[in-house]
């Protein structure tokens, strides 16, 4: 699912802190690498990064805390910098 240009899905299974792979219900809209936030549960607002993707698994995950199954995961999209001539917008 994509919401306002951001990929949004849920965790497909509980996550242990410092795990290297996170399984999602649907990772099709997620980038190959990036940053995401887990919403809900005890560690609401937890931000983590990943360096690869295989089907519905984010791999090379770092800085993630423990989470329960089915919590919402939203990819953080950094808008591109747009230029006009020599000026940055």
Buried (B, 14 or more C-beta within 10 A) or exposed (E): EEEEEBBBBBBBEBBEEEBEEBBBBBBEBBBEEBBBBBBBBEBEEBEBBBEEBEEBBBBEBEEBBBBBEEBBBBBEBEEEEEEEEEEEE
